[in-house]
Amino acid sequence: MSDVIVIGGGIAGCSTAYFLASDGADVTLLEQFELGTLASGANAGSLHAQIQPEPFADYGMSWARRFLPALPFFAQSMAMWREFGSEFGADLEVSQTGGLVLATTGRDMRLMEDKVRLERGAGLDSELWSAEDVRRRAPYVSRRVIGGAYCPLEGQANPLTATAAIGRAAQALGAAVLTGRRVVAIRRIRTGMEVTTDRGSYRAARVVNAAGNDAARVAGLLGGRLGIRSLPIQLSVTEPVAPVIGHLLYSASELLTLKQTRKGTVLIGGGWPAEIDGRRRPRVAGGSLLNNLRVAVAAVPAIASARIVRTWAAEVNGNDSWLPVIGEMPGAGGFYFNCVPWMGFSGAPVAGRIVASLVQGREPPVDYDISPFRP
Ligand SMILES: Cc1cc2nc3c(=O)[nH]c(=O)nc-3n(C[C@H](O)[C@H](O)[C@H](O)COP(=O)(O)OP(=O)(O)OC[C@H]3O[C@@H](n4cnc5c(N)ncnc54)[C@H](O)[C@@H]3O)c2cc1C
């Protein structure tokens, strides 16, 4: 019998287990595959903190106003990322270069003006850049760019190593991290809950659902529902090239995230749709690949000669509001969600910290309202 069972060994589950174990709780993490096998190990590693240009362009101001409560959440997560690895002696390759949304049309520029006004009103230190600012501070971007929105908090970390490193840190603090165990049933018992896997049953007073794309299915094991869905998207990486890209870049009106890693490789993504194959697994879509590369080269012409070494597809956890879903499931005392959609890599440190506190009946160490994130 543990204090807490965490279902899912992605970055949400590992981070929750880490903070629980560092508080001295007796925690067991159950993962069906290995740590970080799904989205947490296949993502682009961008650390996002600004209102994302894609939903802003699609859904507009009313959506953005509802998203504002998430800005201090992501800002706190950025601050935590800076210290996170050093707390447990791992280099998570965190860099904070700032993120820049590139505008190429008058409409883009008006969108960025509205976005920056809204963000600054909510306390985020974002800046509107003119064409001249862009030439001076990001001279490597295309001459077609006429301005942009800059958020100094943003950057990147290494998704290939981060999740397993956090999981190992949780283990070093005493967490039982059990992989190769698929949760198939959850039932209430007098002392809490019994979680049944394909390799045995485990009991705990409380349970955290950190099952990523499968969080809705896992909630369903206790009769709950969750508006998280799974969408296949894809990413590409180039061979290492000389340093050229100095920021996390986005486009104001087309799907793009673009950045250069410490090793010189360029990661090209932005949420271009992938396909689902006959075995229900995500598969790269050729059309999306070509479009993604077209948008990337239009933003930074200097990368046109860099060779792509790998393109891959994975499923992202999405919802309509883009707000985190964090807290106790209504009507199911003792069963908690840790589900940060779309940007769950960015939000993992603070989401793990908040959920670990809530599970222990403690006030989370935040100075903003988390009630909009309630399941
Ligand atoms: C291609 C791509 C690019 C992305 N880029 C970024 C980015 O740059 N920045 C960013 O912030 N976010 C990005 N994301 C989103 C981010 O990766 C996710 O939001 C985040 O990883 C979610 O973490 P998680 O731990 O909640 O879920 P997951 O990583 O999906 O982990 C959930 C875990 O639960 C396990 N599990 C599920 N069901 C069960 C069960 N029944 N029993 C046991 N285990 C179970 C799964 O095997 C899995 O390991 C991207 C996503 C994708 C797909």
The ligand as a Gaussian input file, in Angstrom:
#p B3LYP/6-31G(d) Opt

LIG

0 1
 C        5.404000      15.862000     -32.051000
 C        5.103000      16.606000     -30.780000
 C        5.755000      17.810000     -30.522000
 C        5.494000      18.498000     -29.323000
 N        6.223000      19.606000     -29.036000
 C        6.104000      20.185000     -27.812000
 C        6.968000      21.242000     -27.444000
 O        7.856000      21.631000     -28.185000
 N        6.806000      21.799000     -26.212000
 C        5.828000      21.380000     -25.345000
 O        5.701000      21.945000     -24.264000
 N        5.025000      20.330000     -25.648000
 C        5.156000      19.734000     -26.861000
 N        4.355000      18.669000     -27.198000
 C        3.346000      18.221000     -26.233000
 C        3.993000      17.415000     -25.122000
 O        4.878000      16.470000     -25.631000
 C        2.902000      16.724000     -24.292000
 O        1.907000      17.664000     -23.931000
 C        3.508000      16.113000     -23.041000
 O        4.602000      15.291000     -23.358000
 C        2.456000      15.323000     -22.285000
 O        3.113000      14.655000     -21.248000
 P        2.360000      13.541000     -20.416000
 O        3.326000      12.984000     -19.463000
 O        1.083000      14.122000     -19.925000
 O        1.918000      12.474000     -21.530000
 P        2.756000      11.301000     -22.253000
 O        4.114000      11.708000     -22.611000
 O        1.854000      10.822000     -23.351000
 O        2.874000      10.223000     -21.132000
 C        1.765000       9.479000     -20.684000
 C        2.282000       8.125000     -20.305000
 O        1.221000       7.372000     -19.749000
 C        1.356000       6.043000     -20.146000
 N        0.069000       5.384000     -20.066000
 C       -1.070000       5.694000     -20.729000
 N       -2.058000       4.844000     -20.409000
 C       -1.533000       3.973000     -19.495000
 C       -2.050000       2.863000     -18.803000
 N       -3.316000       2.451000     -18.984000
 N       -1.235000       2.204000     -17.966000
 C        0.052000       2.598000     -17.771000
 N        0.605000       3.626000     -18.429000
 C       -0.180000       4.329000     -19.277000
 C        1.858000       6.148000     -21.579000
 O        2.502000       4.966000     -22.014000
 C        2.785000       7.339000     -21.511000
 O        4.131000       6.977000     -21.303000
 C        4.556000      17.986000     -28.395000
 C        3.906000      16.766000     -28.666000
 C        4.185000      16.085000     -29.836000
 C        3.499000      14.784000     -30.095000

